[in-house]
Amino acid sequence: MDSLAKNAKIYVAGHRGMVGSALVRNLVSKGYTNLLTRTRAELDLLDQSAVRDFLESERPEYIFVAAAKVGGIYANNTYGADFIYENLAVETNVINGAHRAGIERLCFLGSSCIYPRDCPQPIKEEYLLTGPLEPTNEPYAIAKIAGVKMCESYNRQYGRRYISVMPTNLYGANDNYDLNNSHVLPALIRKTHEAKIRGEGELNVWGSGRPMREFLFVDDLADACVFLMEAAVNEGLFNVGTGEDVTIRELAETIMSVVGFKGRIVFDASKPDGTPRKLLNVARMRDLGWQARTGLRDGIAQAYADFLSRPES
């Protein structure tokens, strides 16, 4: 099967999350009509036998593995055991289950934190496993590295066509805005909005403001994943990002501008910075003919609109 037919049965694991819901939006917008989804109540991906039975019964032709336990520095630092166990279990159950059910095509979603903490910038795919990881998210990163290696191993041993996509920092619709467990961009959207509503004069931001980060609008990631499937790419690890980064200070200033907060930034140097810089080399995707389309300010404006649409905002 070398092309993605519009009526092909496509299973999106984790369809209610930020990445999974973006994949569903992208597939629907492109005319795909046979999408397969299950909520956690309907199918617990931590349950190996349930996943195996589901995949052998439904036999989707394509799988996007977007289900994962994710979080920011605080969550990763605090719940490392949960992060490594749940992510290992989900990817093991789905990837092995796909193989046992004879499913040829699969796209595994990872994270740019799989790369060494201090590797050269921008980060190329071949830098994987060339140095120590960032300690604050090592359990999560190791789980995602295992998923990449599972895909490679099933391809090599069984001739499967499983690919791995490593996105940079994501944001967009259906993001998590919880201040303790979210990533930096959604957390700053919420903090900035609340500071504005309370009429405060200062915005407190973790760390020094100097680390460099790259941010990708989640709908661009979904488009990249579908692009790879449509292009019948059979194997490999693919960085997906914008190829550009900003300092945390610049990020905060952009969010303040979008939200309309007029106060000043105060950095809390007692909080961790995490990795100094994490910019992806996206040449592999550009060579295939794909690149991100959503600029950071426009993406933040869309993310802020999503935040405002929520009952709790």
N, C-alpha and C positions, 0 to 999 in steps of 0.2 A: 504494500500500500504506500504509494509515493506522494499522494496529495490528500489534503484534508477536505473530504466531501462535506457539503453543507448539511447532509442528513446523517453524518457519522455520529455514533454514540460517544459523547465526551463527558467523562466524569471529572468534576471540579471538587476536589477534597478541600474542605474549609471554605465553602462558598459564602458563608456569612461574615467572614473576616474581611479586613481591608483589601488584601490581595485577591482573595477568592471572589469577592463581590465585583472587583474591577475586572477580573477575567470573565465573569458572567456577562457584565455589561458589554465588554468588547466582543465577545462571541455572538451575543444577540444582535449587536449593531452590525455585524458582518454577515448576518443571515443564517447562522447555525441554529438548527431547529430541534436538535435531539440532545439536550443537555441533561445530565444526570447529577442530581444533588441529594445529599442527606444531611439533616441536622444532627447535632451531637446526640440528641435524644433518640433519633432514629437509628443512628449507627455510631457507636463509640469506637473511634479509631485506635484506642488503647487496647481494645479487645481483639486479639489476633484471630481467633476462630470466627468471630462475627465479620471481620474484614474479609477474611478468606472466603467465607460463604457468600458474602455480598458480591465480591468480584467474580467468583466462579458462576454465580447465578446471572448477574447482569452482563458480564463480559463487555465492558466498554472498549471501544477501539483506541481511545486516547485518554490519558489521565494527566491532569495537572495537580501536583501535590503542593497545595497552598496552605494546608493545615499545619499549624505550628504553635508552640507556646513562645510568645515573644514579649519583650519588655526593654526598658532602658537600663541605665547603669545601676540604679538602686535595686530594681527587681532582680537583675542578674546577680548582683552581689549578695542579695538576701536569700534568694530561692534557687541557688545553683543546682541542688539535687533535683528539684522539680523540673528545671529547664533541661538537664541532661537526660533524665529518664523519659519525660513525656515526648521530647523530640526524637530520641532514639526509637521509642516504641512506635510512634506514628509512622516514621519513614520505613522502619523495618517491616511493619505490618503491611503497609501499602505497596512498597516496592517488591517485596517477596511475594505478596499476594497477587500482584499484577503478573509477575513471572509465572507463578503456578497456574494462573488462569489463561496463560498463553497470550497476554497482551503485549504487543510489540512496541508501542510508542508511549513514552512517558516523559513529562517535564517536571523535574524536581526543583523546588524553590529553596535557595539557601540564603546566605547573607554575606556581605563583604567582610564581616568580622572573622571569617574563616582564615584570613590572611595574617601573616606575622605582624606583631605590633609595630616593629620598626623596619619594615621592608621598604625598598626604594619606591619613590612616588613618580608618576602614577603607577598603581599596582597592576601588574600583568598577571594573567591567569597562572602562568608557570611559577609564580612566587609561592604558591601553595606549599606548605610544609617545609619552608626553608628557614624558619626561625621560630622563636617563642611567640605565643599568642598574648593578647592583652589580658591580664589576669582577671579584670572585672567581669568579663563575659566568656571566660575559657570553657566552662561546661557546655554552654549553648553552642559555641564555635566548634567544639569537638564533636558534638552530636551532628552538626551540619556537615562537617568534613566527612563523617562516617556515611552520610547520605550520598555525597558526591562519589565516594569510593565504592559504595554499593552499586550505583548506576554504572560506573566504569567496569566493575567486576562482572555484573550480569551481562553487559555488552560483550566483554571479552570471552567469558566462559560459555554463554548461551546464545550469543548473536542477537541480543536485544538491541533496541534503538532508543536508549534512555539518555536524556540530556539533563544538564544541570545549569541553572541560571542563578547568578550571584548578583542581586541588586545592591545598590548603595542605599543610604538612608532613605526610607520611604515616608510619604505623607499623602493625605488626600481623604476622600470620603470614607466613612466608617473607621476612621482612626480611633485610637484610644487616647482620651484626654485626661485620664486619671493622673494626678500630679505625682503620685508615688511610683506608678508602674509604667508610665508612658515614655516615649522617646523625646528628645530635646525639642523638636519643632512643635509637635502638638502640645507639649507641656507649656512652651512659651506662648502659644496662642491663648491657652486658657489663662495663664498667669497675667498676661498683658490685658486681656479682656476684663478680668476681674479687677485688676488695678485701675483700669479706666472707669469701670462702673462705680468703684468705691471712691473715686476722685483722689487716688493716691498720687504722690509726687515722684515715687521711686519704683523701679522694677528690679527685683532681686533675681539675679541669674547665677546659677551654679558655676564654679570654676573661675578661671582667669579671663575667659573670653577670647583667648588666643588660639585654641585648637581650630584646625581647618576641617570643615565637613562638606561633603557633597550631598545634595538632596535631589531625589527623583520623585516626580508626581506619579502616584500609583497607577493611574490609567496609562501612562507611558510604559511602565513595566509590563502591564497586561498585554499591551500591543506588541511588545518585544517577544513575549512568550508565544503568542499566537503566530507571530511572524515566523519564528523558528520552526514551529510545527508545520505551517503552510509551506515553508521552504524545504520541507523534508530533510532537515538536518538530522543526521543519524546518531551523532555522539559528540561529546565534548563539554567543556566548561566555558560558560559565557558570562563575562561581566556586563551588567546593564546599569548605565548611569548617564549623566550628562557630560562627563569629562571636564566639569568645572566645579570649583569649590569656593566656599566663603568662610570667613572666621565666624565663630559663635557671636561675636560682637556685631558683625555685619548682618547676621541672621536676625538677631534681636532687634536691630535698628529697622530692618525691612518689615518685620512683624509689627513693630510699634507704628510704623507709617501706615500699614494696611488697616490696623485696628483703630488708629486714630488716638493713640495714647501719647500725651505730650510731656510726660515726666522724663526723668533721667535713669540710666542704667547703673545699678550697683552690683559689682561682682563679688561673690562669696568664695574667696580663695581657699576656704577650709574644705570645700567640697571638691571631689575628684574631677579632673579634666578628661580622663580616659585617654584614648590614643591621640597623640599630637596631631596627626594628619591621616586622612584616609580617603584618597582620591583614586578612583578606578581608571585604568587604561581601558578604553572602550573601542579600541581599534578593531578588534575581532568582529564586533557587531557592525561597525561602520563599513568594514570590508564586505560584509554580507548585504549591505544596502539599507541598514536601519539606524536611526538615531532619534533621540528624544526630541519632542516638539514643544513641551510646556516650559516656559520660563519660570524662574523662581517666584517672582512677585505675582505673576498671574496665578500660579499654582497655590500660593499662600492665600490669595484672595478667594479662590474656590474652596480651599480647606476651611477658611474662616467662615464662609457662608454655610458650609456643612456643619461646623461647630454651632453656629447660631440657630440652625434648624433643629437642634436637639432639645428635648424638653428640659433637660437639666441645666442648659447654658444660661 
